[in-house]
Amino acid sequence: MEFRISDTFYKSLAKLSNEEMKATKMTVFDLQMDPSGNSLRFHKLDRARDKRFWSVSVNMDIRIIVHRTGESLLICYVDHHEKAYKWAENRKLEVHPTTGAAQLVEIVEMVREVEMPVYKPADSGPVSFPEYPLKGLTDEFLMQYGIPEAWLDKLRTAEEDQLLELSEHLPDEAAEAVLDLATGTIPEVRKSVPADINPFEHPDALRRFRTIESKEELAAALDYPWDKWTVFLHPAQREMVKKDFSGPARVSGTAGTGKTVVALHRAAHLARNDEGSRILLTTFSDALAYALDDKCKRLLRPEPRLAEQIDIYSLDSVGQRLYRARGGKKNLAPQSQIESYILEMAAGQEHDFTDYFLTKEWEEVVDPLQLTGWEAYRDIARIGRRTRLPASKREQLWRIFNQVFKRMEAFGEITQSGIFHFLADHFEAPGQHSPYDYIVVDEAQDISPPQLRFLGALAQNRPNSLFFAGDLGQRIFQAPFSWKQLGVQVRGRSSTLRINYRTSHQIRQQADQLLSAVIEDVDGNIEDRKNTQSVFNGPPPKLLQTDTEAEEAGQVSGWIQKRLEDGVVPEEIALFVRSANELPRARKAIQLSGQLACELDERLKTKAGHITLSTMHLAKGLEFRAVAVMAIDEDVIPDPNRLNAVTDQLEIEDVYNTERHLLYVACTRARDYLLMSCVGEGSEFLEDVWAGK
């Protein structure tokens, strides 16, 4: 007998108390061991429309709803007695007549009526009439998207706002199509599948049903009910995970669309399909590498052999390891030490540049490209640096940088960029073999030119050997540069995810105001963000403007207490600020709320019973049910120190963009609740976020 679990079970399981959850899991294990249920209390649901729904007793109150046939047992839902029965009475398991996918479908007449507005003529002006986006669309047209037949009439007579609410009652593929159609987009029809396909193996069904084949697999699946991504993938995600690529490939998408999910599953897929291969799963920082390692362990818990094939390090860390292994002798010079060299050498030279300009020229041009000779520096195009420099100015700069290189050589030192160029030269040489068969890169928007050159050399132009996941809208550390010029071309092998799983429609829509609808990279590759959809609704975000920091802390404290009353636990709440200077304001709010604070470090470990506190730069890769982004003041973001240090007005745009991206990253960590607070009028960015509100 096949044993399956539905995503609806995960959602309901996460709402139980810890004791109820533990008891439910034990019962599910018993069901897997004995699907016939001889040792359990099965109860036939007489009032259910689908006569194959049964309940299973967990204790005197908690009931699991299962769909039971002679060939399979599907775990569907769990809740307190009456709520569980009501859920089952409102649903049927069906095979869609057009797509062939298995669906849990809500019964139309059981869904509460969406209140229809009454339109009355005003004393003056035209009469307002509702618009029905799906009116006139045929049954055949709508059903090709997986919309259940019973819902067609209700959807055709619904207004745009009503469609948003009704979509929450539909299977995922149907909801996505309805939201597209409501906004004037004609969604792509899924490729046809074999007519005799198992309804549970249909691509649309795989996103909500999973066949569990062992007790180890079940244990891993039940341990992380909030992390459903370890079990279910959207068809667009699954396609990118399993697709074969002739060269470097990239998946992009806005915050919350599951790019990291795809990266993790891609690494697992490569290991699974090439036994004994070595895979590098990497990202640009140690903090994100720690988070990837934790998630990968969850994903591969049922398949420990696959985990042995995957190395997870930050790019800098793997570079340093390989540098030593390939005979590198020099010591790594910290960035702070190099900056001291630059300023020391500059003090002894006549020049026309600020300290800020000198260090940025080193960080963004000289060091990344390892321009160790005058001719190379004289002729370089300086992509990413807006200020034009004639030869006479470059001569001034080179006298300084040349002395820095000489100092490093005398002390036997090398920069991180130098390590990557050393390794790239090594692996580009004939006859050199890469230690990795495949490389998967997360948060690729923030990797540097020398890191990219290193990755290209490591991949050695093999099929499927280089896969990137990232979002240009979350670029906060790295200036734009051309991937193509470094030999990494993803044109024709890139895809954009558009289904947002992490952030409610209301929060996503508000945060998106910070960014352009279409973002283009230096090579002309376009990320179109216009058609992104969120799969759930939530309360609208709130803006809090106060006169003093003390008042801000008090009101944020009240917001925290209200979230706790709503059932959000402390570890599901986070407070983010622009920099360490603003952390005391957030600490004060947590203190006033009577809760404990956990300040993040690069391990990104939260604590049970503690509210998370962090700067925005550490927010990447995290999610919380409730987020307060505090201190969005006029003199905080964009960072005035960064703006004042820019000597060329053309570079101000780059600073503004990365500061916008930083605020966007912080806001999109929120799942259900978002509060943005400031003292006074606040940052100019708030005008964009709350335009028209």
FENKASUL-V246851 format. One record per backbone hydrogen bond with DSSP energy under -0.5 kcal/mol. CO is the residue of the C=O (numbers start at 1). NH is the residue of the N-H. E is the energy in kcal/mol with one decimal. If there is no record, write none. Layout:
co={CO,CO}
nh={NH,NH}
e={E,E}
//
This chain:
co={2,2,3,4,5,6,6,7,8,9,10,12,13,17,18,19,20,21,22,23,24,25,26,27,28,29,30,32,34,37,40,41,43,44,45,49,50,52,53,54,55,56,61,62,62,63,64,64,65,65,66,66,67,71,72,73,73,74,74,75,77,79,80,81,82,83,84,85,86,87,88,90,91,92,92,94,94,96,101,103,103,105,107,107,108,113,117,118,131,131,132,134,138,139,140,142,142,143,148,149,151,152,153,155,159,160,161,162,163,165,166,167,169,171,171,172,173,174,175,176,177,178,179,180,180,181,185,194,198,198,199,202,202,204,205,205,208,210,210,211,214,215,216,217,218,219,220,221,222,224,226,227,228,228,234,235,236,237,238,239,245,249,250,251,252,254,256,256,258,259,260,261,262,263,264,265,266,267,268,269,270,271,274,278,278,279,279,280,280,281,282,283,285,286,287,288,289,290,291,292,293,294,295,296,298,300,303,303,304,305,306,307,309,309,311,311,313,314,315,316,317,318,319,320,321,322,323,324,331,332,334,335,336,337,338,339,340,341,342,343,344,345,346,349,354,355,356,357,358,359,360,361,361,362,362,365,366,367,370,373,374,375,376,382,384,390,390,391,392,393,394,395,396,397,397,398,399,400,401,402,403,404,405,406,407,408,409,412,414,415,416,417,418,419,420,421,422,423,424,425,426,429,438,439,440,440,441,443,444,448,449,450,451,452,453,454,455,456,456,459,462,465,466,467,468,469,470,471,472,474,481,483,483,484,487,488,490,493,495,495,497,498,498,499,500,504,505,506,507,508,510,511,512,517,519,521,525,526,527,527,529,533,536,542,543,544,546,548,549,550,551,552,553,554,555,556,557,558,559,560,561,562,563,564,569,570,572,572,573,574,575,576,577,579,580,582,582,583,584,585,586,587,588,589,590,590,591,596,598,598,601,604,607,609,611,612,613,614,615,616,619,624,625,625,626,627,627,628,628,629,631,632,633,633,639,640,641,642,643,647,648,649,649,651,652,653,654,655,656,657,658,659,660,661,662,663,664,666,667,669,671,673,674,675,676,677,678,679,683,684,684,685,685,686,688,690}
nh={4,73,212,75,210,9,10,11,12,13,14,15,16,21,22,23,24,25,26,27,28,29,30,31,32,33,34,35,37,40,42,57,55,46,48,51,53,68,45,66,43,64,81,58,59,79,56,66,76,77,54,68,74,2,69,4,75,67,76,6,65,63,84,85,86,87,88,89,90,90,91,107,50,94,105,96,103,100,96,94,105,92,110,111,111,115,119,120,133,160,135,137,142,143,144,145,147,146,151,152,155,156,157,158,163,164,165,166,167,168,169,170,106,174,175,176,177,178,179,180,181,182,183,183,185,184,187,197,201,202,102,205,206,207,208,209,7,5,212,213,218,219,220,221,222,223,224,224,225,227,228,230,231,232,238,239,240,241,242,243,464,468,495,470,497,257,501,502,262,263,264,265,266,267,268,269,270,271,272,273,274,274,277,437,438,281,311,282,440,313,442,315,289,290,291,292,293,294,295,296,297,298,299,300,301,303,306,307,308,309,309,310,279,311,281,313,283,318,319,320,321,322,323,324,325,326,328,327,414,334,338,339,340,341,342,343,344,345,346,347,348,348,349,351,358,359,360,361,362,363,364,365,366,367,368,369,371,370,372,377,378,379,380,385,386,393,394,395,396,397,398,399,400,400,401,402,403,404,405,406,407,408,409,410,411,413,412,331,333,419,420,421,422,423,424,425,426,427,428,429,429,432,280,467,282,442,469,446,447,452,453,454,455,456,457,458,459,460,461,462,465,439,249,441,251,444,253,474,475,476,483,486,488,487,489,490,493,250,252,497,254,500,533,501,535,508,509,510,511,512,513,514,515,529,527,524,521,528,519,529,532,500,505,676,545,678,680,552,553,554,555,556,557,558,559,560,561,562,563,564,565,566,568,567,572,573,625,626,612,628,614,630,616,582,583,585,586,587,588,589,590,591,592,593,594,595,594,611,600,613,604,606,610,596,598,575,600,577,618,619,622,671,672,673,574,629,675,576,630,677,633,683,636,637,643,644,645,646,646,649,651,652,653,655,656,657,658,659,660,661,662,663,664,665,666,667,668,669,670,624,504,627,542,629,544,632,546,682,686,687,688,688,689,690,691,693}
e={-0.5,-2.6,-3.0,-2.8,-2.2,-1.0,-1.1,-2.0,-1.8,-2.9,-1.9,-1.2,-1.6,-2.8,-2.3,-2.2,-2.2,-2.5,-1.8,-1.8,-2.3,-2.3,-1.9,-2.2,-2.2,-2.1,-2.0,-0.5,-2.1,-1.5,-1.1,-1.6,-2.5,-1.0,-1.0,-0.9,-1.8,-2.7,-1.3,-2.8,-2.3,-2.8,-1.8,-2.6,-1.1,-1.9,-2.5,-0.5,-2.6,-1.5,-2.7,-0.6,-2.6,-2.6,-2.6,-2.9,-0.5,-2.5,-0.7,-2.3,-3.1,-2.8,-2.8,-2.1,-2.4,-2.1,-1.9,-2.3,-1.0,-0.7,-1.4,-3.1,-0.7,-0.6,-3.1,-0.6,-3.2,-1.8,-2.6,-3.0,-0.8,-2.1,-1.3,-0.7,-1.5,-0.5,-0.5,-0.6,-0.6,-0.5,-1.6,-1.8,-2.2,-2.7,-1.0,-1.4,-1.0,-1.8,-1.5,-1.3,-2.1,-2.1,-1.1,-1.4,-2.3,-1.4,-1.2,-3.0,-2.3,-1.1,-2.1,-1.5,-0.7,-0.5,-2.6,-2.6,-1.6,-2.4,-2.3,-2.0,-2.8,-2.3,-1.0,-0.9,-2.7,-1.3,-0.8,-1.7,-2.3,-0.6,-2.2,-0.6,-2.1,-0.6,-1.9,-2.2,-2.3,-2.2,-0.5,-0.5,-2.0,-2.4,-2.1,-2.2,-2.4,-1.2,-0.6,-0.6,-0.5,-0.8,-1.5,-1.8,-2.6,-2.5,-2.9,-2.3,-1.5,-2.2,-2.1,-1.4,-1.5,-2.7,-1.8,-2.0,-3.2,-1.7,-2.7,-1.0,-2.1,-2.4,-2.6,-2.5,-2.7,-2.2,-2.1,-2.8,-2.5,-2.0,-2.5,-2.0,-0.7,-0.6,-2.2,-2.2,-1.7,-0.6,-2.9,-0.6,-3.1,-1.0,-2.8,-2.4,-1.8,-2.5,-1.7,-2.5,-2.4,-2.0,-2.2,-2.8,-1.9,-1.5,-2.4,-2.5,-0.9,-1.3,-1.3,-1.1,-1.2,-0.5,-1.5,-1.1,-2.6,-0.5,-3.1,-0.5,-0.7,-2.6,-2.3,-2.2,-2.1,-2.4,-2.2,-1.8,-2.1,-1.9,-3.2,-1.5,-2.4,-0.6,-1.8,-2.3,-1.6,-1.9,-2.5,-2.4,-2.1,-2.8,-2.4,-1.6,-0.6,-0.7,-1.6,-0.6,-2.1,-2.3,-2.4,-2.6,-1.9,-2.7,-2.7,-1.5,-2.0,-2.7,-0.6,-1.6,-2.2,-1.0,-1.6,-1.9,-3.0,-1.8,-0.9,-2.0,-0.6,-0.5,-2.2,-2.2,-1.3,-2.0,-3.2,-1.9,-0.9,-0.6,-2.5,-3.2,-1.0,-1.5,-2.3,-2.1,-2.3,-2.4,-2.4,-2.4,-1.8,-2.9,-0.9,-2.7,-2.6,-1.8,-1.9,-2.2,-2.3,-2.4,-2.5,-2.5,-1.9,-2.8,-1.8,-0.7,-0.8,-1.6,-2.4,-2.3,-2.8,-0.5,-2.3,-1.6,-1.5,-2.4,-2.5,-2.2,-2.3,-2.6,-2.1,-2.3,-2.2,-1.5,-0.6,-1.4,-1.7,-1.8,-2.0,-3.1,-2.6,-2.6,-0.5,-2.2,-1.4,-0.7,-0.6,-1.1,-2.1,-2.0,-0.7,-0.5,-2.6,-2.1,-2.8,-0.5,-0.5,-0.6,-3.3,-0.6,-1.9,-2.8,-2.4,-1.6,-2.8,-2.4,-1.3,-2.1,-1.4,-3.2,-3.2,-1.8,-2.4,-0.6,-2.4,-0.7,-1.3,-4.5,-2.3,-2.8,-0.5,-2.1,-3.2,-2.0,-2.6,-2.1,-2.3,-2.6,-2.1,-1.8,-2.0,-2.4,-2.3,-2.0,-2.0,-2.1,-1.8,-1.4,-2.2,-1.3,-2.2,-1.9,-0.7,-2.3,-2.2,-2.4,-1.9,-2.2,-2.2,-1.5,-0.9,-1.0,-1.1,-2.6,-2.1,-1.4,-2.1,-2.6,-2.5,-1.3,-0.5,-1.7,-1.4,-3.1,-0.5,-2.6,-2.2,-0.6,-1.8,-0.6,-2.8,-2.4,-2.4,-1.6,-1.2,-1.8,-1.9,-2.1,-2.0,-2.5,-2.0,-0.5,-2.4,-2.2,-0.8,-2.5,-1.9,-2.4,-1.5,-1.9,-1.9,-2.8,-1.4,-0.8,-0.8,-0.6,-1.7,-1.0,-0.5,-1.6,-2.9,-2.4,-2.2,-2.1,-2.4,-2.6,-1.8,-1.8,-2.5,-2.6,-1.9,-2.4,-2.2,-1.2,-1.4,-2.6,-1.8,-2.2,-2.3,-3.0,-3.3,-2.6,-2.2,-0.6,-1.2,-0.9,-0.7,-0.7,-2.1,-2.5,-1.0,-2.2}
//
